[in-house]
Amino acid sequence: MLKFLVDESTGRKLVSSLREKGYDTEYISEDLLGADDEIVLEEALKDDRILITNDKDFGEIVFRRKKHSKGVILLRLNIDNPENRLKLLLYVIEKLGVELSGKFLVISEAGIRMRKID
C-alpha cells in the first residue's frame, strides 16, 4: 500500500481528504513544523512515504544534491485550491498506483511529467 507524507505548505485539508479516502497519510506539520526541506525528505524516506508538496525546491534536492527518496509528487497548479489539488492527485494515484514509487512527478492541469529517481 502506498503511504504519503504531505509537506506543510501543501495543506491540512489535503491530508484530511486523503485520510478519508483511506490513504495512509502523515502531515509534516503534525510532528516537524518548520523543518528544513532535507529533513522532510529524510522523514519521508525513513517511513517509506512518498512526499506530496508544492515546493519546487525538492527537485533540486533530489536531482542536483542526489538525496534519496521513495518518491515525490510536486503539485504545480494554476488553480491552486484544495479541491483541485485533491482531484488531480487522486486521479494520478488511482491511475499510476505503485508506479509512483521511485519517481518524481510534476502534476499540473496540463498533464503529468514523471522522471525516475536514481
C-alpha positions as a printed Julia matrix, in Angstrom:
118×3 Matrix{Float64}:
   0.0    0.0     0.0
   1.2    3.49   -0.82
   1.98   5.81    2.08
   2.25   9.58    1.82
   3.81  12.48    3.7
   2.27  15.86    2.92
   4.52  18.9     3.14
   3.29  21.72    5.38
   2.83  24.19    2.51
   0.5   21.78    0.71
  -2.19  21.93    3.34
  -4.08  20.17    6.08
  -7.26  19.85    4.0
  -5.45  17.6     1.52
  -4.24  15.44    4.41
  -7.75  15.08    5.83
  -9.2   14.25    2.42
  -6.57  11.59    1.68
  -7.14  10.02    5.09
 -10.91   9.99    4.49
 -10.25   8.15    1.21
  -8.31   5.51    3.18
  -4.76   6.52    2.28
  -2.05   6.2     4.94
  -1.12   9.87    5.12
   1.04  11.85    7.54
   1.34  15.63    7.73
   4.79  17.08    8.39
   3.27  19.94   10.43
   1.93  17.48   13.0
   5.43  16.44   14.05
   8.06  18.66   12.45
   6.56  22.1    11.84
   9.08  24.35   10.1
  11.52  21.52    9.31
  14.17  22.04    6.66
  13.32  20.5     3.27
  16.11  17.93    3.53
  14.77  16.81    6.92
  11.29  16.5     5.4
  12.66  14.3     2.61
  14.6   12.17    5.12
  11.45  11.67    7.23
   9.5   10.56    4.18
  12.23   8.07    3.22
  12.6    6.79    6.78
   8.87   5.98    6.92
   8.76   4.67    3.32
   6.43   7.5     2.27
   6.02   9.4    -0.99
   6.28  13.14   -0.39
   3.47  15.37   -1.68
   4.48  19.02   -1.98
   4.06  22.21   -3.95
   7.64  23.31   -3.17
   9.78  23.02   -6.3
  12.98  23.12   -4.2
  12.58  19.35   -3.77
  13.53  18.89   -7.43
  16.94  20.39   -6.74
  17.37  18.38   -3.56
  16.56  15.08   -5.27
  18.33  15.57   -8.6
  21.19  18.02   -8.02
  22.07  17.06   -4.46
  21.28  13.38   -5.16
  19.23  12.85   -1.99
  17.41   9.53   -1.83
  13.64   9.45   -1.87
  10.78   6.95   -2.01
   9.13   9.37   -4.42
   7.97  12.95   -4.76
   4.74  14.36   -6.16
   5.11  18.06   -6.94
   1.84  19.94   -7.47
   2.26  22.89   -9.87
  -1.28  24.1   -10.36
  -2.69  27.26  -11.93
  -5.91  26.77   -9.99
  -4.27  26.01   -6.66
  -7.06  25.28   -4.22
  -7.7   22.22   -2.02
 -10.42  20.83   -4.28
  -8.28  20.97   -7.43
  -5.24  19.56   -5.6
  -7.26  16.61   -4.37
  -8.99  15.96   -7.7
  -5.75  15.84   -9.69
  -3.83  13.96   -7.01
  -6.49  11.24   -6.68
  -6.57  10.86  -10.46
  -2.8   10.3   -10.54
  -2.77   7.94   -7.53
  -5.58   5.84   -8.99
  -4.05   5.82  -12.48
  -0.43   5.1   -11.55
  -0.64   3.38   -8.14
   2.6    1.59   -7.27
   4.32   3.14  -10.29
   4.61   6.3    -8.16
   7.3    4.64   -6.07
  10.8    5.76   -7.04
   9.53   8.56   -9.26
   9.48  12.34   -9.23
   6.17  13.55  -10.64
   5.14  17.05  -11.57
   1.37  17.36  -11.78
  -0.35  20.28  -13.47
  -3.65  20.85  -15.21
  -1.79  20.36  -18.5
  -0.58  16.89  -17.59
   1.88  14.74  -15.7
   5.65  14.64  -16.07
   7.36  11.66  -14.49
  11.06  11.01  -14.01
  12.78   8.09  -12.33
  14.78   8.96   -9.23
  18.28   7.48   -9.43
